[in-house]
Amino acid sequence: MRLAALRQGKRRILHDPDSVCDALGSDHVPPGLFDPAYWEAEGRVVGRAPGRGESLFVQAGACQWVIRPYRRGGLAARLSRERYLWTGIEATRAFRELRLTATLFDQGLPVPRPVAACVTRQGLTYTATLITERLPQAQPLAALLDQHSGQASGENPGQNSAPVALLEAVGAMIRRFHAAGLDHVDLNARNILVTPDQTPWLIDFDRCRIRPQGKWQEANLARLARSVAKFTAQPDVPIQAIEQGYRQARR
């Protein structure tokens, strides 16, 4: 994937010219590309995803994009929900995430295609937005776990989780990322998407990094286990299947 950098006034943009050209018919990056008002005026908004910072789903040519603003959570949000300390363009969360996602994408790992990142510097701080391709009809693993748990209420406890084959595929997928050295600092059931063909994908690489093999893999899996437990009445069932898929993928 070829990434190109440019400046538009106070904005600094890193983007994939091929993605922009395929979607907009030109590799020119319009000034409003990262602004919800631009897409609303074009009549191309197709949905929204609630969260810390509301993501926008837009129709961009034959595909759809996810436009996600960076927002703080926790105690840091009391100071500012959207501003981050400026320490250089390549240290910004948006540029780092886009470059990392592009690296994973180029390795053939199941990640959404990265499109563009925008950073607007304002003195000692900056705001940022990221654009990636949307996975058509994908659902979070969390929603599938919750759905199957609800359907199986009062039935065999072993049946109240997503299909075993899917959960094993999730484990195998995580192992692929670990083999590539990806430490996903927020590995949870919402950051794993499942497409209609039952293929799991990993998203949201903010603050993630490539690092040598170590105990962080176990920490990733433990974090996922805690997340899965929130969405199913019998968390041991899906976790065992995920771990089984993970172990088998190591062979």
Residue frames relative to the residue before (quaternion, step in Angstrom):
aa qw qx qy qz dx dy dz
M 1.0000 0.0000 0.0000 0.0000 0.00 0.00 0.00
R 0.2629 -0.7688 0.5677 0.1322 3.56 -0.91 0.97
L 0.1171 -0.7941 0.5951 0.0395 3.57 -0.67 1.12
A 0.1137 -0.7910 0.5999 0.0387 3.56 -1.01 0.85
A 0.2568 -0.7645 0.5764 0.1313 3.56 -1.11 0.78
L 0.0590 0.7848 -0.6153 0.0445 3.56 -1.13 0.68
R 0.3205 -0.7220 0.5773 0.2068 3.55 -1.33 0.23
Q 0.0404 -0.7467 0.6636 0.0200 3.54 -1.17 0.78
G 0.7926 -0.1760 0.0839 0.5778 3.57 0.00 1.24
K 0.8164 -0.1547 0.1516 0.5353 3.57 -0.69 -1.11
R 0.6065 0.5820 -0.3479 0.4151 3.55 1.25 -0.21
R 0.1229 -0.7423 0.6536 0.0819 3.51 -1.17 0.74
I 0.1091 -0.8322 0.5431 -0.0239 3.53 -0.65 1.17
L 0.0960 -0.7373 0.6663 0.0566 3.52 -1.12 0.82
H 0.1207 0.8306 -0.5283 0.1282 3.60 -0.61 1.04
D 0.4374 -0.6318 0.5691 0.2925 3.49 -1.40 0.27
P 0.3528 -0.7743 0.4794 0.2149 3.64 -0.24 1.19
D 0.6261 0.5490 -0.3500 0.4290 3.60 1.03 -0.69
S 0.6525 0.5058 -0.3171 0.4667 3.60 0.96 -0.83
V 0.6606 0.5042 -0.3048 0.4654 3.57 0.94 -0.92
C 0.6685 0.5027 -0.3050 0.4553 3.59 0.92 -0.89
D 0.6511 0.5186 -0.3179 0.4539 3.60 0.93 -0.87
A 0.7245 0.4541 -0.2439 0.4577 3.57 0.97 -0.87
L 0.8103 0.2850 -0.1130 0.4994 3.57 0.92 -0.94
G 0.5086 -0.6701 0.4128 0.3491 3.59 1.24 -0.10
S 0.7595 0.1885 -0.1323 0.6084 3.57 1.30 0.12
D 0.4349 -0.6936 0.4967 0.2882 3.58 -1.10 0.61
H 0.4308 0.6756 -0.4702 0.3699 3.58 1.30 0.21
V 0.2897 -0.7539 0.5676 0.1596 3.58 -0.89 0.97
P 0.3132 -0.7689 0.5209 0.1982 3.63 -0.38 1.15
P 0.6168 -0.5890 0.3744 0.3639 3.62 -1.03 0.73
G 0.7390 0.4311 -0.2417 0.4579 3.60 1.04 -0.67
L 0.2968 0.8124 -0.4752 0.1613 3.57 1.26 0.09
F 0.7700 0.3642 -0.1849 0.4901 3.59 0.97 -0.82
D 0.6082 0.5792 -0.3345 0.4275 3.59 1.31 -0.02
P 0.4907 -0.6729 0.4656 0.2993 3.63 -0.75 0.98
A 0.6220 0.5676 -0.3481 0.4120 3.60 1.01 -0.80
Y 0.6072 0.5613 -0.3465 0.4430 3.58 1.06 -0.73
W 0.7160 0.4500 -0.2537 0.4695 3.57 0.82 -1.00
E 0.6174 0.5341 -0.3405 0.4664 3.57 1.09 -0.66
A 0.6523 0.5087 -0.3086 0.4696 3.57 1.01 -0.83
E 0.6735 0.4792 -0.2793 0.4886 3.57 1.14 -0.66
G 0.4100 -0.7279 0.4562 0.3065 3.59 1.27 -0.24
R 0.5231 0.6732 -0.3831 0.3555 3.57 1.16 0.56
V 0.4506 0.6638 -0.4756 0.3606 3.59 1.21 0.23
V 0.1009 -0.8273 0.5521 0.0220 3.59 -0.68 1.10
G 0.8159 -0.1089 0.0564 0.5650 3.58 1.22 -0.02
R 0.2328 -0.7478 0.6047 0.1446 3.51 -1.37 0.14
A 0.2112 -0.7532 0.6083 0.1345 3.54 -1.17 0.60
P 0.3634 -0.7415 0.5150 0.2299 3.60 -0.60 1.06
G 0.2683 0.7507 -0.5754 0.1824 3.53 -1.20 0.44
R 0.7848 -0.2837 0.2291 0.5011 3.54 -1.27 -0.31
G 0.7524 0.0166 -0.0152 0.6584 3.55 1.11 -0.82
E 0.4357 -0.7390 0.4370 0.2702 3.58 -0.44 1.16
S 0.2728 -0.7528 0.5800 0.1502 3.56 -0.78 1.06
L 0.2859 -0.7524 0.5764 0.1414 3.54 -1.15 0.74
F 0.2063 -0.7464 0.6184 0.1341 3.57 -1.02 0.85
V 0.0003 0.8183 -0.5729 0.0466 3.57 -0.69 1.07
Q 0.4443 -0.6576 0.5383 0.2835 3.54 -1.23 0.58
A 0.0068 0.8002 -0.5964 0.0638 3.55 -0.60 1.18
G 0.7930 -0.1710 0.0672 0.5809 3.54 0.12 1.30
A 0.8186 -0.2136 0.1704 0.5053 3.57 -0.88 -0.94
C 0.7323 0.3591 -0.2242 0.5334 3.59 1.22 -0.26
Q 0.3977 -0.6771 0.5526 0.2792 3.53 -1.34 -0.03
W 0.2560 -0.7581 0.5835 0.1388 3.52 -1.18 0.66
V 0.2812 -0.6958 0.6300 0.1996 3.51 -1.36 0.44
I 0.1219 -0.7816 0.6101 0.0449 3.57 -0.71 1.11
R 0.0014 -0.8395 0.5386 -0.0717 3.56 -0.38 1.27
P 0.2489 -0.7561 0.5849 0.1556 3.61 -0.64 1.06
Y 0.4496 -0.6677 0.5166 0.2918 3.56 -1.11 0.63
R 0.0168 0.7905 -0.6098 0.0552 3.54 -0.93 1.01
R 0.4302 -0.6969 0.5184 0.2460 3.54 -1.08 0.78
G 0.1660 -0.7553 0.6213 0.1262 3.52 -1.29 0.43
G 0.7427 0.4307 -0.2780 0.4309 3.56 -1.28 -0.02
L 0.8193 -0.2412 0.1828 0.4870 3.53 -1.20 -0.60
A 0.6028 0.5851 -0.3603 0.4056 3.59 1.08 -0.69
A 0.6068 0.5831 -0.3505 0.4109 3.57 1.12 -0.61
R 0.5688 0.5951 -0.3878 0.4146 3.60 1.19 -0.40
L 0.6580 0.4777 -0.3015 0.4979 3.54 1.18 -0.56
S 0.7469 -0.2318 0.1798 0.5967 3.56 0.94 -0.95
R 0.3715 -0.7454 0.5103 0.2143 3.57 -0.84 0.95
E 0.8254 0.2693 -0.1075 0.4844 3.59 1.03 -0.67
R 0.6619 0.5033 -0.3161 0.4568 3.62 1.21 -0.18
Y 0.1242 -0.7790 0.6137 0.0338 3.52 -1.09 0.89
L 0.5754 -0.6072 0.4252 0.3456 3.55 -1.18 0.59
W 0.3683 -0.7373 0.5299 0.1997 3.56 -0.87 1.00
T 0.0732 0.7876 -0.6077 0.0700 3.58 -0.78 1.07
G 0.7538 -0.2840 0.1789 0.5649 3.58 1.24 0.40
I 0.6042 -0.6209 0.3603 0.3459 3.55 -1.00 0.83
E 0.7017 0.4678 -0.2884 0.4534 3.60 0.88 -0.84
A 0.6401 0.5062 -0.3283 0.4757 3.59 1.26 -0.24
T 0.4833 0.6694 -0.4465 0.3448 3.61 1.22 -0.12
R 0.5951 -0.6064 0.3932 0.3515 3.55 -1.07 0.71
A 0.6561 0.5291 -0.3210 0.4319 3.58 1.00 -0.77
F 0.6789 0.4734 -0.2992 0.4749 3.60 0.86 -0.90
R 0.6500 0.5159 -0.3230 0.4550 3.58 0.96 -0.82
E 0.6817 0.4846 -0.3024 0.4572 3.58 0.90 -0.87
L 0.6508 0.5129 -0.3305 0.4519 3.58 0.94 -0.80
R 0.6662 0.4962 -0.3082 0.4636 3.59 0.90 -0.87
L 0.6534 0.5046 -0.3172 0.4668 3.59 0.95 -0.83
T 0.6567 0.5048 -0.3160 0.4627 3.60 0.91 -0.88
A 0.6345 0.5250 -0.3259 0.4643 3.58 1.02 -0.78
T 0.6310 0.5297 -0.3287 0.4617 3.60 1.02 -0.78
L 0.6729 0.4816 -0.2902 0.4807 3.58 0.92 -0.89
F 0.6297 0.5395 -0.3221 0.4568 3.57 1.01 -0.84
D 0.6741 0.5015 -0.2915 0.4574 3.57 0.93 -0.90
Q 0.6582 0.4902 -0.3070 0.4819 3.58 1.20 -0.44
G 0.5351 -0.6589 0.3872 0.3600 3.57 1.27 0.06
L 0.4184 0.7003 -0.4742 0.3311 3.57 1.21 0.37
P 0.5488 -0.6552 0.4148 0.3123 3.60 -1.09 0.70
V 0.2976 0.7078 -0.5745 0.2836 3.54 0.08 1.40
P 0.5507 -0.5846 0.4549 0.3847 3.62 -1.10 0.50
R 0.5486 -0.6163 0.4413 0.3529 3.58 -1.04 0.71
P 0.3495 -0.7311 0.5397 0.2283 3.61 -0.78 0.94
V 0.2506 -0.7926 0.5441 0.1137 3.57 -0.98 0.85
A 0.7857 -0.2418 0.2178 0.5261 3.59 0.59 -1.10
A 0.1471 -0.7464 0.6405 0.1051 3.52 -1.35 0.43
C 0.1120 -0.7903 0.6009 0.0417 3.55 -1.05 0.79
V 0.0585 -0.7813 0.6214 0.0019 3.56 -0.93 0.98
T 0.1088 -0.7849 0.6087 0.0398 3.57 -0.84 1.00
R 0.2142 -0.8012 0.5491 0.1031 3.55 -0.47 1.22
Q 0.0117 -0.7684 0.6394 -0.0236 3.51 -1.08 0.89
G 0.8067 -0.1847 0.0733 0.5565 3.56 0.08 1.31
L 0.8198 -0.1875 0.1740 0.5123 3.54 -0.70 -1.12
T 0.7199 0.3835 -0.2412 0.5259 3.59 1.26 0.05
Y 0.1371 -0.7778 0.6036 0.1091 3.54 -1.32 0.12
T 0.2498 -0.7034 0.6344 0.2007 3.53 -1.38 0.29
A 0.1147 -0.8251 0.5529 0.0212 3.59 -1.11 0.54
T 0.1043 -0.7655 0.6335 0.0427 3.52 -1.32 0.54
L 0.1699 -0.7827 0.5937 0.0779 3.55 -1.10 0.74
I 0.1337 -0.7682 0.6208 0.0808 3.57 -1.13 0.73
T 0.0455 0.7663 -0.6396 0.0402 3.56 -0.99 0.94
E 0.5714 -0.5583 0.4499 0.3991 3.57 -1.23 0.26
R 0.4053 -0.7000 0.5357 0.2426 3.54 -1.11 0.72
L 0.3814 -0.6970 0.5576 0.2403 3.57 -1.04 0.79
P 0.4317 -0.7416 0.4434 0.2589 3.63 -0.43 1.17
Q 0.8757 0.0083 -0.0447 0.4807 3.55 -0.96 1.02
A 0.3617 0.7376 -0.4974 0.2788 3.60 1.13 0.51
Q 0.1690 -0.7694 0.6091 0.0921 3.55 -1.16 0.70
P 0.5223 -0.6146 0.4730 0.3547 3.59 -1.07 0.61
L 0.5709 -0.5768 0.4512 0.3713 3.57 -1.09 0.64
A 0.5864 0.5911 -0.3651 0.4165 3.58 1.06 -0.69
A 0.6674 0.4981 -0.3033 0.4633 3.58 0.95 -0.88
L 0.6568 0.5074 -0.3150 0.4604 3.59 0.99 -0.78
L 0.6336 0.5200 -0.3295 0.4686 3.57 1.01 -0.78
D 0.6709 0.4976 -0.2895 0.4675 3.55 0.92 -0.94
Q 0.6455 0.5347 -0.3126 0.4469 3.56 1.00 -0.86
H 0.7017 0.4552 -0.2723 0.4756 3.59 0.83 -0.95
S 0.6119 0.5501 -0.3484 0.4490 3.56 1.08 -0.69
G 0.6743 0.4951 -0.2865 0.4669 3.55 0.99 -0.88
Q 0.6541 0.5225 -0.3121 0.4491 3.58 0.98 -0.81
A 0.7422 0.4220 -0.2181 0.4728 3.55 1.07 -0.77
S 0.3132 0.7716 -0.5040 0.2292 3.59 1.24 0.23
G 0.8168 0.1887 -0.1655 0.5195 3.57 -0.74 1.08
E 0.6265 0.5218 -0.3492 0.4618 3.60 1.24 -0.03
N 0.7729 -0.2817 0.2512 0.5100 3.56 -1.26 -0.36
P 0.4693 -0.7008 0.4496 0.2940 3.64 -0.61 1.03
G 0.6469 0.5417 -0.3246 0.4276 3.56 1.10 -0.64
Q 0.6703 0.5076 -0.2926 0.4554 3.56 1.27 -0.23
N 0.5913 0.6293 -0.3512 0.3619 3.59 1.24 -0.09
S 0.6147 0.4991 -0.3856 0.4736 3.57 0.94 0.81
A 0.6640 -0.4636 0.3801 0.4469 3.53 -1.30 0.14
P 0.6959 -0.4806 0.3149 0.4307 3.63 -1.18 0.45
V 0.5703 -0.6268 0.4142 0.3322 3.55 -0.97 0.92
A 0.6353 0.5455 -0.3399 0.4282 3.59 0.93 -0.86
L 0.6485 0.5070 -0.3154 0.4721 3.57 1.02 -0.80
L 0.6695 0.5037 -0.3028 0.4544 3.58 0.89 -0.92
E 0.6369 0.5024 -0.3291 0.4834 3.58 1.03 -0.70
A 0.6225 0.5307 -0.3352 0.4675 3.58 1.10 -0.70
V 0.5998 0.5445 -0.3488 0.4712 3.58 1.12 -0.67
G 0.6625 0.5060 -0.3049 0.4605 3.58 0.91 -0.90
A 0.6558 0.5052 -0.3068 0.4697 3.56 0.98 -0.86
M 0.6273 0.5375 -0.3307 0.4563 3.57 1.05 -0.77
I 0.6555 0.5103 -0.3153 0.4588 3.57 0.89 -0.92
R 0.6312 0.5337 -0.3335 0.4534 3.56 1.01 -0.79
R 0.6183 0.5435 -0.3492 0.4476 3.61 1.00 -0.73
F 0.6691 0.4843 -0.2981 0.4784 3.57 0.95 -0.85
H 0.6434 0.5130 -0.3275 0.4643 3.57 0.99 -0.77
A 0.6272 0.5320 -0.3353 0.4597 3.58 1.04 -0.75
A 0.6708 0.4720 -0.2824 0.4975 3.57 1.17 -0.62
G 0.5530 -0.6514 0.3666 0.3680 3.58 1.31 -0.05
L 0.4506 0.7040 -0.4544 0.3081 3.59 1.22 0.26
D 0.1551 -0.7405 0.6503 0.0685 3.53 -0.84 1.09
H 0.1139 -0.7992 0.5891 0.0357 3.58 -0.27 1.28
V 0.2813 -0.8255 0.4697 0.1373 3.56 -0.19 1.30
D 0.7620 0.2569 -0.1777 0.5672 3.60 1.24 -0.19
L 0.1336 0.8070 -0.5560 0.1478 3.56 0.79 1.07
N 0.2476 0.7601 -0.5621 0.2122 3.55 -0.35 1.24
A 0.7037 -0.5094 0.3127 0.3841 3.55 -1.31 0.32
R 0.6268 0.5169 -0.3504 0.4661 3.61 1.21 -0.22
N 0.6984 0.4584 -0.2680 0.4798 3.57 1.16 -0.50
I 0.6010 0.4471 -0.3799 0.5427 3.56 1.29 0.44
L 0.1179 -0.7980 0.5900 0.0362 3.57 -0.63 1.15
V 0.1926 -0.7710 0.5997 0.0937 3.56 -1.14 0.72
T 0.2854 -0.7607 0.5632 0.1507 3.57 -0.71 1.10
P 0.7120 -0.4857 0.2909 0.4154 3.63 -1.20 0.40
D 0.6682 0.4794 -0.3131 0.4750 3.62 1.13 -0.48
Q 0.5241 -0.6773 0.3708 0.3592 3.58 1.35 0.36
T 0.4259 0.6686 -0.4853 0.3689 3.56 1.09 0.73
P 0.2841 -0.7655 0.5486 0.1800 3.63 -0.77 0.96
W 0.1157 -0.7720 0.6239 0.0358 3.55 -1.12 0.81
L 0.3023 -0.7426 0.5679 0.1860 3.55 -1.16 0.58
I 0.0733 -0.8048 0.5890 0.0057 3.58 -0.97 0.88
D 0.7913 0.3721 -0.2550 0.4128 3.52 -1.48 0.00
F 0.1123 0.8257 -0.5349 0.1393 3.56 0.16 1.35
D 0.2532 0.7704 -0.5352 0.2367 3.56 1.16 0.59
R 0.8500 0.0943 -0.1316 0.5013 3.57 -0.88 1.09
C 0.4942 0.6383 -0.4464 0.3861 3.60 1.24 0.13
R 0.0826 -0.8108 0.5788 0.0282 3.57 -1.21 0.34
I 0.4486 -0.6270 0.5588 0.3054 3.51 -1.37 0.29
R 0.1036 0.8064 -0.5713 0.1124 3.57 -0.79 1.00
P 0.6442 -0.5177 0.3805 0.4150 3.61 -1.21 0.32
Q 0.6340 -0.5327 0.3942 0.3985 3.57 -1.20 0.50
G 0.2005 0.7799 -0.5687 0.1677 3.57 -1.04 0.79
K 0.7603 -0.3807 0.2703 0.4516 3.56 -1.27 -0.29
W 0.4862 0.6796 -0.4375 0.3322 3.59 1.22 -0.22
Q 0.5596 0.5929 -0.4046 0.4142 3.63 1.13 -0.47
E 0.6529 0.5044 -0.3065 0.4747 3.55 0.98 -0.87
A 0.6357 0.5265 -0.3256 0.4611 3.57 1.02 -0.78
N 0.6065 0.5495 -0.3444 0.4600 3.59 1.05 -0.75
L 0.7018 0.4728 -0.2689 0.4601 3.58 0.81 -1.05
A 0.6298 0.5257 -0.3354 0.4631 3.58 1.05 -0.73
R 0.6360 0.5203 -0.3268 0.4669 3.57 1.01 -0.77
L 0.6460 0.5096 -0.3183 0.4708 3.58 0.99 -0.82
A 0.6301 0.5406 -0.3353 0.4453 3.59 0.98 -0.80
R 0.6514 0.5035 -0.3167 0.4710 3.59 0.96 -0.82
S 0.6512 0.5157 -0.3134 0.4601 3.56 1.04 -0.76
V 0.6513 0.5227 -0.3123 0.4528 3.58 0.91 -0.94
A 0.6241 0.5728 -0.3354 0.4122 3.58 1.01 -0.81
K 0.6313 0.5512 -0.3335 0.4318 3.59 1.17 -0.50
F 0.7685 0.3989 -0.1787 0.4673 3.58 1.17 -0.53
T 0.7642 0.2627 -0.1887 0.5581 3.60 1.21 0.14
A 0.5161 -0.6666 0.4489 0.2963 3.56 -1.07 0.77
Q 0.7570 0.2526 -0.1474 0.5843 3.58 1.22 -0.49
P 0.1187 -0.8608 0.4900 0.0699 3.63 0.46 1.17
D 0.5740 0.6096 -0.3920 0.3811 3.62 1.11 -0.54
V 0.6108 0.5858 -0.3539 0.3981 3.58 1.07 -0.73
P 0.7363 0.3895 -0.2629 0.4868 3.65 0.64 -0.96
I 0.6305 0.5414 -0.3514 0.4312 3.61 0.99 -0.73
Q 0.6410 0.5185 -0.3277 0.4614 3.59 0.97 -0.80
A 0.6587 0.5000 -0.3107 0.4685 3.59 0.99 -0.81
I 0.6374 0.5172 -0.3251 0.4696 3.61 1.00 -0.81
E 0.6711 0.4912 -0.2976 0.4688 3.58 0.92 -0.90
Q 0.6135 0.5429 -0.3449 0.4583 3.58 1.07 -0.71
G 0.6657 0.4910 -0.2980 0.4764 3.58 0.92 -0.88
Y 0.6276 0.5407 -0.3252 0.4560 3.55 1.06 -0.77
R 0.6775 0.4903 -0.2887 0.4662 3.59 0.90 -0.96
Q 0.6676 0.5079 -0.3128 0.4455 3.58 0.89 -0.88
A 0.6464 0.5323 -0.3200 0.4432 3.57 1.06 -0.72
R 0.6115 0.5689 -0.3494 0.4248 3.60 1.18 -0.40
R 0.5995 0.5973 -0.3625 0.3904 3.58 1.18 -0.40
